Amino acid sequence: MGRPDLVADAHLAEYDDHLQHMIKRNYQDWGDMFSGRAWRVVRFGEPQNAAELQEMSWAEPSSGQILIRVRTAGAGFPDLMMTGGRFPLLGAPPFGLGEEAAGEVVAVPPDSRFSVGDQVMGITGFLEGWGGYADYAYVREHSAILIPEGMTDEQAGGFPIGFRTAYAGLVERAPVQAGQTLLILGAAGSSGATALQLGKALGAMVIAVAGSREKAEFCARFGADHVLNHRTDDLTARIAEITGGRGVDLIYDPVGGDTATTVVKSLARNGRIAVVGLASGAPVALNPMDMMLRNYSAVGVLAIPHADPEAEAAVWSRLADLVEKGAITTPVGQVYGFDEVPRMIAEQSAPRPGKSVVRVLDSSS
């Protein structure tokens, strides 16, 4: 007969293994394992009326997604379009808010390249109704990367959308070459300031266009070679002076409206305008006859992920490499508290310089 103490130890070990297995199985099978708060659009209208803080549950992520505990989330003009019912890629409410987020991975599908505990930043599942202004967020696996060493939470939360869009515009859709002249509208904004930095990293001479002295100084700090104030400068005359009358090779336009229409006159022959957005409320007005006679083109830019996951991962790897080399950094502007999301959205119609960021999880938590 065996020793009773050894038999007891064996039974305890077996019981402990069984208990751990049951906990793990229940943890994996419980569909509503993560619960928390999320800002969601419940009706179209002004942000204070359209956005509502709700209690939500998040199930295990499916293939192609990871689930993170959100620390910070980037903000921008699209939030205002979403609450106002003017965002073309989303249908009727309810749906989540927040296109990008950063935080700690808390759940992954079996085939994921990430692990629980990884610190990541990426684009959320906002097109499927899930956003980043929430305690938890689904993030597209192939539009996510590990947060580079030394990057703050605010920089990480505000990095993905602006730089992925800038990459789409300046590398994929309307490639700018070293030595070319790049003019950026709204250059102090969340989209323009990322294009400013990426354009410099690609070797372009950058002309930044902004709307105040504060914003002009902001653009200069982030490396603009020339800064123009569209409220006080004669843009056509100043661009001709800077370029020796030749004009600019590429316009990066997240603004549209009258200012965009004005600078199109300064496109060089064989130049291009990258149509990125319409922060002014209207897209740039283009004249096909003028495009033909001056031989320039317009290119639409929407940062849709590559169908090939490896190709998309390569884009993010290149962006991460530029961060690590110090060539680009998130131009963090105003940081808002989680309870300030409706006010933050309302202020995106005339934001302060830089990228607005929402801190979801308090740093002391």
Secondary structure, DSSP 4 states (H G I P E B T S, - for coil): ---HHHHHHHHHHHHHHHHHHHHHHHHHH-TT-EEEEEEEE-SSSSHHHHEEEEEEEE-PPPTTEEEEEEEEEE--HHHHHHHTT--TT--SSPEE--SEEEEEEEE--TT-SS-TT-EEEEEESGGGT--SSBSEEEEEEEEEEEPPTT--HHHHHTSHHHHHHHHIIIIIISPPPTT-EEEETTTTSTTHHHHHHHHHHTT-EEEEEESSHHHHHHHHHTT-SEEEETTTS-HHHHHHHHHTTS-EEEEEESS-HHHHHHHHTTEEEEEEEEE---TTSSPPP--HHHHHHHT-EEEE---PPPSSHHHHHHHHHHHHHHHHTTS----EEEEEEGGGHHHHHHGGGSPPSSEEEEE-S-TT-
